[in-house]
Amino acid sequence: MYWNCTMTQKPLRWIAAGCVCLLLICTALVVIPAGAINLDPAGSASSNTVTIANGDSVMIHGIATGHPQNGLQLWIISNNYLKVTTLPVNDDNTYLYELKPADTQNLASGQYFFLVQHPMMNGQFDIVYDPSTGTIINRQLSDGNNKEIFKLSGSGSLQGPDSAQALMNAIGSQNVDDTFATYSFYISPPDALINPIGNHYVGDKFTISGSTNLAAGDELMVEVTSSSFQPTDKNQGSEFSGASGAVTVVPGSNGYNHWSFDVDATAFKPDEYIVKVSGITQDVTGSTYFNILPGQPVMSATTAIALPDTTTFPATTTPPPVVVTTPKSPIPCWIALCVLAIITLVRKRN
């Protein structure tokens, strides 16, 4: 399109051209904002760092506005571990990546960093990885030459948090228009912890709970068994006291998820009890002990009992009238009156 930019002859065209240019600039800023990635990790609870178990899956999904044709670049970095791959972006600008159970099963314990890189305005990744040399390269320089920034793998390379921080600094430099989002998680062997239970009494109803690094949705088997219970011959009688059932892991806090199991001790006999928690699909176990005591707790004779104060009344209540009872005279009233009358007559006669 040709625009006549002679201000003296066509002033309205100058104004129209300026408005159109301003509109195009605003549209570009709206379509591809500076923070073009919204990283929304699945099952991340309320924090940006969670703990997962070997054998659980990790899913990263989010929205990449601007629909980059070359997709997104995903970096997974840890000590002695590096993976760089490209993520396609769907028609609705969403993306999804999953570390499957087979992938996490053999990962070493430690912290792992995800970095999702968006190419932004020029449509190309300005910070790239060269697997042949293990170096990070800046492709966007004023002289047009690629520049090696630091080594990400191999001899003399940065490790773990240092390499992740160096990568973020490179993508965030002024001469690079790429943007990124980050997320991290810890991997450790499967673990199931049981909170302290304390002593209970026959007939109590209470909850056994704990925490685990298993993913939300995984299942655990909880078994509560009397420690005196032993397998017996089929001809011998045996008395079983306990409970068992499967529970589902729910999202928790501070990097760990939670589980709970309700217990009704109405049919329990007084004894020491063993609680065992085990994974149904994961190789994880945990155990602890508690006691069931006979009857209910008895109040000690020396325990002070607070009685209501009968000498005070609520401010809105009128105190009852005070009734004073005087002792009865030992002589009937009519006899006393007669004696008094006789004494009076005698005195008048005299």
C-alpha positions in Angstrom: 0.0 0.0 0.0 1.3 3.5 -0.9 0.9 6.4 1.4 1.3 10.0 0.3 3.2 11.6 3.2 3.1 15.2 1.8 1.9 17.1 4.9 1.0 20.3 3.0 -1.1 18.7 0.3 -2.7 15.8 2.1 -2.8 16.5 5.9 -5.6 14.0 6.5 -3.6 11.2 5.0 -0.7 11.9 7.4 -3.2 11.7 10.3 -4.7 8.5 8.9 -1.3 6.9 8.4 -0.2 7.7 11.9 -3.4 6.2 13.4 -3.0 3.0 11.3 0.7 2.7 12.4 -0.2 3.3 16.0 -3.0 0.7 15.7 -0.6 -1.9 14.3 2.0 -1.3 17.0 -0.7 -1.7 19.7 -2.0 -4.8 18.0 1.5 -6.4 18.0 1.9 -5.6 21.7 -1.4 -7.2 22.5 -0.9 -10.3 20.4 2.7 -11.0 21.7 3.1 -9.5 25.1 6.4 -9.5 26.9 5.3 -12.4 29.1 4.0 -14.6 26.4 4.1 -17.8 28.4 1.8 -18.9 31.1 3.3 -21.9 32.8 0.7 -23.9 34.7 2.1 -27.1 36.1 -0.4 -29.8 36.9 -0.7 -30.8 40.6 1.6 -28.0 41.8 -0.6 -27.1 44.8 0.1 -23.7 46.1 3.9 -23.5 45.6 6.2 -23.5 42.6 8.3 -26.4 43.9 6.9 -29.9 44.7 8.4 -33.2 45.7 7.5 -36.3 43.6 8.5 -39.9 43.8 10.5 -41.9 41.3 7.9 -43.6 39.1 5.3 -40.8 39.2 4.6 -38.7 36.1 5.3 -34.9 35.9 3.0 -32.9 33.6 3.7 -29.3 32.5 1.0 -27.5 30.5 0.2 -23.8 29.8 -0.6 -21.2 27.2 1.9 -19.7 24.7 0.3 -16.6 23.1 1.2 -15.6 19.6 1.1 -19.2 18.4 4.9 -19.6 17.5 5.2 -21.6 14.4 8.4 -23.3 15.5 6.8 -24.2 18.9 8.5 -23.8 22.2 11.9 -25.0 23.5 11.9 -27.0 26.7 15.0 -27.3 28.9 15.2 -29.9 31.8 18.3 -29.3 33.9 19.7 -31.0 37.0 23.0 -32.3 38.2 24.4 -34.6 35.6 21.1 -34.4 33.6 20.1 -32.4 30.6 17.3 -32.6 28.1 16.5 -30.1 25.4 13.5 -30.6 23.2 10.9 -28.8 21.2 7.2 -28.6 22.2 4.5 -28.1 19.6 1.8 -25.5 20.3 -1.8 -26.5 19.7 -4.3 -24.5 17.7 -5.7 -23.0 20.9 -2.2 -21.8 22.0 -1.9 -24.5 24.7 1.0 -26.8 25.1 1.6 -30.0 27.1 4.6 -32.0 28.1 4.8 -35.2 30.3 7.6 -36.9 32.0 6.2 -40.4 32.1 6.7 -42.9 35.0 9.3 -44.7 32.9 11.2 -41.5 32.6 11.2 -40.5 36.3 11.8 -44.1 37.6 15.5 -43.9 37.0 16.1 -40.2 37.7 18.6 -39.5 40.4 17.3 -37.8 43.6 17.6 -34.1 43.6 16.2 -30.8 42.2 15.1 -30.5 38.6 14.5 -27.3 36.7 12.0 -26.8 33.8 12.5 -23.8 31.5 10.1 -23.2 28.7 11.4 -20.8 26.0 9.3 -18.7 23.7 10.9 -17.3 20.4 8.8 -14.1 20.5 8.9 -11.5 17.7 11.6 -12.8 15.3 10.1 -16.4 15.4 13.5 -18.0 16.2 15.3 -19.2 19.3 18.1 -16.8 20.0 19.6 -18.9 22.8 20.3 -22.4 21.7 22.3 -25.5 22.8 25.0 -27.1 20.7 25.2 -30.8 21.6 28.4 -31.3 19.8 30.3 -28.9 22.1 27.9 -28.8 25.1 27.8 -25.0 24.9 25.0 -22.4 25.0 25.1 -20.1 22.0 23.7 -16.5 21.6 22.5 -16.2 17.9 21.3 -12.6 18.2 24.4 -10.3 18.2 24.9 -7.0 16.5 27.9 -8.3 14.4 25.9 -11.3 13.2 28.3 -13.8 14.7 27.3 -16.6 17.1 28.8 -16.3 20.5 29.4 -19.2 22.9 28.2 -18.1 26.4 28.9 -21.0 28.7 29.2 -24.8 28.8 26.0 -26.6 29.8 27.3 -30.2 29.5 30.6 -32.0 29.4 33.9 -31.2 31.0 34.0 -27.8 32.8 30.3 -27.3 32.5 28.0 -25.6 35.1 25.9 -27.9 37.2 22.3 -27.8 38.6 21.1 -24.4 39.9 24.2 -22.6 38.5 23.5 -23.7 34.9 19.8 -23.0 35.2 20.5 -19.4 36.5 23.1 -18.9 33.7 20.5 -19.9 31.1 17.9 -17.6 32.5 20.4 -14.7 32.4 21.2 -15.5 28.8 17.6 -15.5 27.6 16.8 -12.4 29.7 19.7 -10.4 28.3 18.9 -7.1 26.5 19.9 -8.2 23.0 17.6 -11.3 23.1 13.8 -10.9 22.6 13.0 -14.5 23.7 11.1 -14.9 26.9 10.7 -17.9 29.3 8.9 -19.4 32.2 10.4 -21.7 34.9 9.3 -24.3 37.3 11.2 -26.8 39.5 10.5 -30.0 41.4 12.4 -32.5 43.6 12.6 -36.2 42.9 13.2 -38.7 45.7 12.5 -42.4 46.4 8.8 -43.1 47.2 8.1 -42.2 50.8 5.0 -42.5 53.1 5.1 -40.8 56.5 2.6 -41.3 59.4 1.8 -38.5 61.8 2.0 -39.3 65.6 -1.2 -41.2 66.7 -1.0 -41.3 70.5 -3.0 -43.6 72.8 -6.7 -44.1 72.4 -9.5 -46.0 74.2 -11.9 -48.8 73.2 -14.8 -47.1 71.5 -12.9 -44.1 70.3 -13.2 -42.8 66.7 -10.1 -41.1 65.3 -8.2 -40.4 62.1 -4.7 -41.7 61.2 -3.0 -39.3 58.7 0.3 -38.7 57.1 2.2 -37.2 54.2 3.9 -38.6 51.1 5.7 -37.6 48.0 3.5 -39.8 45.9 1.4 -37.9 43.4 -2.1 -36.8 44.2 -4.5 -39.6 42.9 -2.1 -42.4 43.9 -3.5 -45.0 46.3 -2.2 -46.3 49.6 -3.2 -49.4 51.6 -3.5 -48.7 55.3 -3.6 -51.7 57.7 -4.2 -51.4 61.5 -3.5 -54.7 63.2 -3.2 -55.9 66.9 0.4 -56.8 67.6 -0.8 -59.9 69.4 -2.6 -61.2 66.3 -0.7 -64.2 64.8 -1.7 -66.6 62.1 -3.1 -69.9 63.6 -4.0 -73.3 62.5 -7.4 -73.5 60.8 -8.6 -75.7 63.7 -7.7 -73.1 66.2 -9.8 -70.1 67.0 -8.3 -66.7 66.4 -9.4 -63.2 67.4 -8.7 -60.4 64.9 -8.8 -56.8 66.0 -8.0 -54.1 63.6 -9.0 -52.4 60.3 -7.7 -51.9 56.8 -8.6 -50.0 53.6 -7.3 -48.1 50.6 -7.0 -44.3 50.7 -6.3 -41.8 47.9 -3.5 -39.3 48.1 -4.8 -35.7 48.0 -2.9 -32.4 47.2 -1.0 -31.1 50.2 1.4 -28.2 51.0 5.1 -27.5 51.5 6.0 -29.9 48.6 4.2 -33.0 50.1 0.8 -34.5 49.6 -1.5 -35.9 52.3 -3.5 -39.0 53.1 -5.9 -40.0 55.9 -7.7 -43.1 57.3 -10.7 -43.1 59.7 -10.7 -45.7 62.5 -13.6 -46.8 64.6 -12.2 -48.6 67.7 -15.6 -49.8 69.0 -14.7 -53.5 68.3 -11.0 -53.2 69.2 -9.6 -55.0 72.2 -7.0 -53.3 74.5 -3.6 -54.0 72.9 -0.7 -52.4 71.1 -1.5 -51.8 67.4 0.7 -51.7 64.3 -0.1 -49.3 61.5 1.4 -50.1 58.1 1.1 -47.9 55.0 2.1 -49.3 51.7 1.8 -48.2 48.0 -0.6 -50.1 45.8 1.3 -49.3 42.6 4.5 -47.9 44.1 7.1 -49.7 46.2 6.8 -47.7 49.4 6.0 -48.6 53.0 5.8 -46.9 56.4 4.8 -48.1 59.9 4.3 -47.0 63.5 2.7 -48.1 66.7 0.0 -46.9 69.1 -2.0 -48.3 72.1 -5.7 -49.0 72.6 -6.5 -48.7 76.3 -9.5 -50.3 78.1 -12.5 -48.2 79.0 -12.6 -44.5 79.0 -10.2 -42.1 80.9 -11.2 -41.8 84.6 -11.2 -38.4 86.2 -8.7 -38.2 89.1 -10.0 -37.7 92.6 -7.6 -34.8 93.0 -8.9 -33.1 89.8 -10.4 -29.7 90.6 -14.0 -29.4 89.5 -15.3 -26.0 88.7 -18.8 -25.4 90.1 -21.1 -22.6 89.1 -21.0 -19.5 91.3 -24.5 -19.3 92.8 -23.9 -15.8 94.3 -23.7 -14.0 91.0 -26.3 -13.5 88.3 -26.2 -12.4 84.7 -26.6 -8.6 84.2 -29.9 -9.1 82.5 -31.4 -11.3 85.3 -33.1 -10.0 88.4 -31.8 -11.7 91.6 -34.5 -13.7 93.5 -35.9 -12.1 96.7 -34.1 -12.9 99.9 -36.4 -14.6 102.4 -35.3 -14.3 106.1 -36.9 -16.8 108.5 -36.9 -15.8 112.2 -36.9 -18.5 115.0 -40.3 -19.2 116.6 -40.9 -18.0 120.2 -40.8 -20.9 122.8 -44.2 -19.4 124.4 -47.3 -19.2 122.2 -48.4 -15.7 121.4 -51.9 -15.8 123.0 -50.5 -16.9 126.4 -48.0 -14.0 126.4 -50.8 -11.6 125.6 -53.0 -12.9 128.5 -50.1 -12.6 131.0 -49.4 -9.1 129.9 -53.2 -8.1 130.4 -53.3 -9.6 133.9 -50.2 -7.8 134.9 -51.7 -4.5 133.6 -55.0 -5.0 135.6 -53.1 -5.8 138.8 -51.1 -2.6 138.6 -54.2 -0.5 138.1 -55.9 -1.9 141.2 -52.9 -1.2 143.3 
